Structures are given as structure tokens and as C-alpha cells.
Amino acid sequence: MKKTTVLICDDSMAVHESLTNYLHADGIAVISVCDGESALEQLRSSNIDLVILDLMLPDMPGTEVCREIRKQSTIPIIILSAKSEEMDRIIGLELGADDYVTKPYSPREVSVRVQAILRRLRSANEKKMLSFADLKIFPEAYEVYVAEEKIDLTPKEIEVLAYLVANAGRVLSREQILSAIWRYDYYGDTRAVDTQIKRLRQKLPSRTRFMIRSVYGIGYKLEAI
């Protein structure tokens, strides 16, 4: 069985050492780089399962690295940042990150979040195809099709969409979606849900036989049209 590999991109050796110790204890291989260009090169040349990315890098901003990763891959990304403002967290999620951790943090917490994301990916891979109207989701291949057209989505976007499909016709609160998708004591803001829904609406074709409807004051509902 292939060993899970995490890429850590941070210019602090202390971060590399602490996170590597915990990830190794969990049986996860680690590749360490200290700048954005090296991270992008490793993603092109190595089989990486998840990226831990610092926003404050010496050569190029972590936000730009995140953008470049998302142009070529849907690999899960956990952002590390010394910035704790709500808007910075939202920007990180809008860039396509799957999680956002502010410094200082517990290395054990980051390791737990890594395991949670990988566990959700494995769980999704075991599920059968989900369908609704002209939408089809193949969790094992992490592929989404609308009217037979393949749509490129991140793992987190696919998880949100799959949850909406599994509960089609029901009004889901932001808190319900947050709990279902970030289901391991995630201390984020419910605006993270709004961010993912916004990204889905932007990426899904305009002509579909379904819609993600906003329910004022509550949340969202997937319904046929």
C-alpha cells in the first residue's frame, strides 16, 4: 500500500521539525520545502496527498502558491498563517484551501486536521455514485459531471456538493453544513460555507436542471428546476 505523503511548505525549521515528528508518528511521510517555487516543483515531480502551506514565504506569497496549485490540482491544502483576522481566513478559503490554521498552534492539532481530511477523502472514495437531476458525482474518482460535462472542483467543494445531493430537497443550515463537512471541532466561521457555495455556483454551468437555492436566514437547499 502506498504511504501517504504530506508536503510542508514553510520557511521555519521549527515548524518543519514539530509537524514532521507528529506526522511521522501517524505513519505519514513528509517532504519539506521552504519556498513556494520548491513546493510547486515537488507537486509536479512527487506523488503528494496533502499540502501544508504557510502564507508568509520568502519568494512568493502563500496565496499565490495556493492559486498556482489550484490551477493544476485539487489536492487538499491546509493553510498556516500568523494572521487571525476573519477576512484573511475567508480569503484563504476562497483561494481553494480546505482548512486554515492560525499561529501559534498545536502541532498535534494540525496532525489531527490532516488525518481528518485524509479520512474524509478515504470515506468518500468508498461511496457509490451520487446523482441528482443532471448532476453526477463519482466520489472514488473525485469527479463531478453535469449533463456529461466534467466539472473541475476541489475536494472540499465536492464534499459540500455531495452533502447537498444526499440531502436534496431539505433546507440545510450553515451550521449543519459546517458540522458535516468540517466535522472535527472546526472553529471556523459559517462564512466558510458561504464561500464554498459561492465557488460552486461560479464553477457549475449556468444551464443545469438543479440549483443551490439560498434560504434567507437559514442556509441552502438543492432543488430541481
Protein Blocks (a to p, Z undefined) as FASTA:
>chain_A
ZZdddddddfbfklmmmmmmmmmmnopacdddfbfklmmmmmmmpccfbdcddfbdfkbc
fklmmmmmmmmoccdcddddfbfbfklmmmmmmnopabdcdddddfklmmmmmmmmmmmm
mmmmmpccddehjbccdfknopaceehiacdddfklmmmmmmmmmmgoiacdfklmmmmm
mmghpabdfklmmmmmmmmmmmpcfbdcbdcdddehilpcdddZZ
